[in-house]
Structure formats: structure tokens, C-alpha cells
Amino acid sequence: MSNNQHSSESSTGFLEETEIKEPSMYKVIMLNDNFTSMEFVVEILMRVFRKSAEEATAIMLDIHRGGFGECGIYTYDIAQTKVMQVKNAAKQNGFPLRCRIEEA
């Protein structure tokens, strides 16, 4: 039996194999704006996305220079939760920081 199959007993008493599909993965992309401070972006990357200071700074520079940066790849529900955490933290601090989700 491969890793993506599961056996279960049916109502007839025979084993049936069911294929288990891996969940789709999504990138969380943070977008640049002219108002959010670089320090706040680094703080969010460390707090919400669990990046080290060095990783957060590198991603922040990608966002600043290229207009966007990839924060991580997650299942849909986790990606959506992280986007909402960023939005809420930005709003509480008076910043318009935004993220989007893309299929990986």
C-alpha cells in the first residue's frame, strides 16, 4: 500500500482502498505600500510568519524593492488565517499593509 492510500472495511466486510489527496498549498504574498514602516513589516514577518530577524529583513527588502515578497507556503485555512492576522495587526497600528494568497 502506498503512502497516499488508506484501507478501511466496507459494509460488506471487504477492505476498500481509499486514496488520500494531499491538500493544495498556497503562498502568502505581502504587498508593498508607501506608508507601512520597514520595521513594522519585519516585526509582522517575525511574529506572524515565525521568520528569524535575518529572514524577515531579507523578505522586507524584497517587498520594498520588488513590490511584493513571499512570506510562506501553507494550506488554505492557515494562509487565510495569517492574512487576517496581518490585516488586523496593521489596522491596529494604523498601517495599510496588505497580503494576498496565490496557489503554490
N, C-alpha and C positions, 0 to 999 in steps of 0.2 A: 504494500500500500504506500503510495507517495505521500509527501508531507501535506498536500493540498486536498486530501480525501479523508473522509470520516465514515466509519461503519456504524450502522445502527440497525436494530432489529425491527422489522416491519410487523404489521398486524398479522401477517401470515406466518410469522416465526422465522422467516429468512432474513439474512443480513442484506442490507442495501447499502451501497456506497454513495455518499453524497459529496460532491465537490465543494470545497470551501474556497471562496474567492477572496483574495487579498483586497482590503479597502483601497479606494482611489486616494491618491495623495495630492495635496495642494500646497503651493508656495504662498507664503505671506510676503507681499511686496510693500515696502514702506516708500511713500512718495515725498519728494522734496517740496518745500514751500519757502516763502521768503520771510516767514515770521517765527517759526519754531527754532529755538536755540539749539546749537550743536550739542551743548551739554545735556539738554533735556532728551534729545534723541539717544545719546549714549546711555543715559540713565534708564530709559524705557527698554532699550535693547538688552541691558544687563538684567533688569528686573522682570520684564515680561517674557523675554526670549532666552533668558539664562546664559547670555554671552559673557565671556571674560571682558575685561576692560580693553584689551588689545583687539579682540574680535569686534566688539561694539564700535570702537573707534574706526576700524577699517571699513565696517559697513556704513557708518555715518559718513565717512569720506566718499564712499561710492554713491550714496544718496545725494550728497552735496554737489559732487562733480558731474554725476550722470543723470540726476533727476529721480532716481529710484534705486533701491537696494533690496536684496533678498534677505529676509530675516530668518527663514527656516522653512522646512517642509513637514507638513502634518496631515493627519486625517482631516476631513472636512469640519467636523464638530470642534476639534481642537483649534484649527486655523480660525474658524469663526469666533471662538471664544477669545483668542489672542487679539484679533482685530477689534473686538468690543472693549477689551482691557485697554488697548492703546487709545481708542477713541475716548473712553471715559477719563483716563488719566490726563489726556491732552485737554479735554474740556475743563476739568477741574483746575488746570494750571493756565487756562486762557490761551492755549495754542490750537491752531487749526490742523495739526498733524493728522494725516490720513494713511490708511493701508488698504490694499486690495488683495483679493485671493485669485490665484490662477492655477489651473490644473497643472500638475507637475509632469 
